[in-house]
Amino acid sequence: MKGNELKGLTQVELEKKLQDLKSELFNLRFRHASGQLENPVSIRTCKRDIARVNTELRARKAK
């Protein structure tokens, strides 16, 4: 996910995307702990996506 993609989304869509990413991160962590996660890099990618969404949300609130 790129920052440019997030700028085209509305506030509600960003909040929904954030909730989806947080639940995905929970599932990835659970699968990693149980040894079923094939690609541990996906956890890092998900965390970065969450940070991007949070950054865009905060930037919009600052305006």
Secondary structure, 3 states (H helix, E strand, C coil): CCHHHHHCCCHHHHHHHHHHHHHHHHHHHHHHHCCCCCCCHHHHHHHHHHHHHHHHHHHHHHC
